[in-house]
Amino acid sequence: MKLSINVDHIATIREARGGNEPDPVAAAAIAELSGCDGITIHLRSDRRHIKERDLELLRRTVKTRLNLEMGATEEMVEIARKVRPHQVTLVPESPDELTTEGGLDLIKTEEVVRRAVSALKSCEIEVSIFVEPEPEQIEKAKEVGADIIEINTGKYSEANTEKELARIKSGAAYARKLGLRVHAGHGLNCLNIEALKEIREIEEVSIGHSIVANAALLGLGEATKRMREELEK
């Protein structure tokens, strides 16, 4: 199972002070050097964390694979067509949400998503769609031309029940049967990822918040030691 690391919350910390640090571009480089298989960012319409500057620099510097999460809007499609990340993941987006709250409803947005997928694939960008593990949503993802689905693991991460795990297993198997590749993400951490590792259809997971949270704690001691050493030089 491959690991794509989402560095959005490195940018969130940066934006809390409106300065230049920490830099998500530097964070991505560290993540790659530490063994991840890809970098994920979400360029939101409100630019609350990741900026165009980050996207452009990451496209030039990422050595593994850059996955751009975005809404299926004309503005975002044009940005993606210009920068050409390796992959785009289409996600729902609400101005008031703290984070993505659910999968993209392809029943309601089919035509908009179909146009976005077509425009992106014309530039040879692989397209993933973030969906709930429900047969009708997975079928629509196939119909609109997606290469990949990313299963929303949010409900599983919150409840961690056999019922939610079974939904993911069933959805992943159905997607593969239709010829779609399967990724998964949202709310995953070192504990709840264990059961997902047994689902052979899932080839990649995207994890952000948990890794950044652990970095804030596990990396603080080292940062303090380095500053102490600098002061004592």
N, C-alpha and C positions, 0 to 999 in steps of 0.2 A: 504493500500500500504506500503510495507516494504522499508527501506532505508539502502543501503550499501554505506559506505563512503570510497572513494578512497583517500589513504594517500600518493600517489606518490609525490605530490608537497611539502609535508613536507620533503621528501628525496631530492627534488630539491633544497630547501633552504640549506639543510645540505651540498650538493655537491658544492654549490657556494663557500664555503670556504674550502672544503675538510676536514672538521673536523668531530666531532661526534654528533653535535647538530644542529637543533632539531632531535630527534630520532623518526622515523615513528612507531616504536614499542610502544613507550610511547604514541604517538598520537592516535594509535589504541585503546589503553587501555582507554584513556580519552573519545574517541568517544563511546566506548561500555558502559562505565559508564554513559554517557550522553543520552543513549537510542537508539543508532543505532541497526540495525538488522544484520549487517554484515560488513566485511572489505574487500575492494578490493585493489589489487596492480597489477602493470604491470611490470613484469620482462622483460626488453627489451634486445635484443641481444647486444646492445652497453653499457648496464648497466649504462645509463646516470643518473638514480636516484635510483631506488630500486636495492639492491644487494642480492646475495644469503643469506648472513647473515641475512638480514631483513626477507626474506621468511622463513628461518628455525626457527627463533625466533618467528615470528608471528604464524607459524603453532603450536608451543608449547603453545603460550599464548592467542591466540584469543579464546574467550569463546562463541562467537556466530557462525559465519560462515565465512570462509576465501575463497575468490574468487580470483584466480590467472589468470590475463589476460596475454596472451603470443601468439607468433607466432606459427604456426603449423610446427615447425622445429624438426628434430630428437633430437637436443640438448635440446630444451625446453621440449619435451615430456619425455625425460629421467629424467630431473630434477623434473618434476611434478610427475612422477611415483615413484621417490625416496621420495619426501617430502609428497606427497598425501594431497594436499589441499582438502577442501570439494567440491570445484567446480573449473573448469577451463573454462575460456572464450577465445575462439580462435579469434584472431583479426588480421587484416592486419598490416604490419609494414614496414615502409620505413625509411632508414637512415637519410634522409634530412627533415623529417616532424617534426614540433614542437609538434604536438599531432596527434592522430589517425585521418586520413582525410576522412574516409568513411568505409562502411561496407566491410566485406570480400567477394570477388567475388567467389562464389561457383561454378559458371559455369566454370571458368578458373582453379580453384584449387581443384576440386571435389575429385580426387584420393588421393592427398596429405592429404587433410582434412579427408577423410574417414579413412585412415591409422592412423592418429593421434587420431581420435575419438575412433577407435577400441582399440588402445593401452591404452588410458586413462581409458576407461570403463572397461577394463580387470582388472584394479586396483580399481574398484568401485568408480571412480571419476565421478561426474556428469559433463556433458559437455554442455556448452552454446556456441553459435556462434553469433558474432556481425555482423549483416546484415542490409542492407537497407530494408525498408518495401515494398518489391516487391514480387509478388506471386512466380516468378520463383526461387528467392533466398530462400524464405521460404520453398518451396517444396524441394529444394536440401538439406536444413538443415535437414529436416525430413528424406530424403533418406540416408544421410550419417550417421544417427544415433544420432543426437543431442537430448538432453533432453529439452533444452531451447533455445530460440533465445533472443538476446538482440537487440532491435530495435535501430538503430542509429538515435538519435534525433538532430543531428548536424544541418541539414538544417532547421528544425523547430525552433531550438534555435536562429539561425541567422535571419530568416525571420519572424517567429511567425505569419504565415498566415494560413487562413482556409484551403488552399490547402494542406499545409504540415501536418496540424493536421489531415485532412481527410485521407491522406496516412497512417499515423500511426494508426488511428482507423481501417482502412480497413485491414492493415497488421496484426494487433494484433488479430482481429476477425478471419482472415484466419488461422493464426498459431494455435489458440485454436481449430478451427475446425479440424485441422490435428492432434491434440493431443499434441502439443508442449506447454510448459509453456512460458510465455512472460515476459521479463524484458525490461527496456529501459534506455538509458543513452547517454550522451555527450552534454555538454553545458547547462545543466539544472541549474536553480536557483530558488529562492523563488517566482519570478514573473511568469516565463513561465511554472512552474510545475502545476499551478492551473488547466489548461485545461486538462492535462494528468490524473489528479486525477479522472476525470469523465470516463475514459476508464477502464471499470471493468476488462478487460482481462489482463491488466498490473499489475502484482503482486509485482514487485520490481523495484526501480530506483536506479541507481548508480550515485553519485554526488561527485566530488572531488574539482575541481578548485574553484568553487564558495564558498564552505565551508571554504577552506583554505584561500581564499582572505578575507572573512568576519572575520575569526579568527585573521588575521593579523591586522585588524582595531579594531575590538571589543575587542580583548584581550590585546591590547597595553597599555591601561590605567591601567588595573589590574597589568600587568607586571611592569609598572613604579612605581606604588604604593608599590608593594612588595619590589622592589630594594630600594626605598626611606626609607621604614621602616627598611630594613636591615642596611642601612647606619646610621640610627639614633639610632640604638640599643646601 
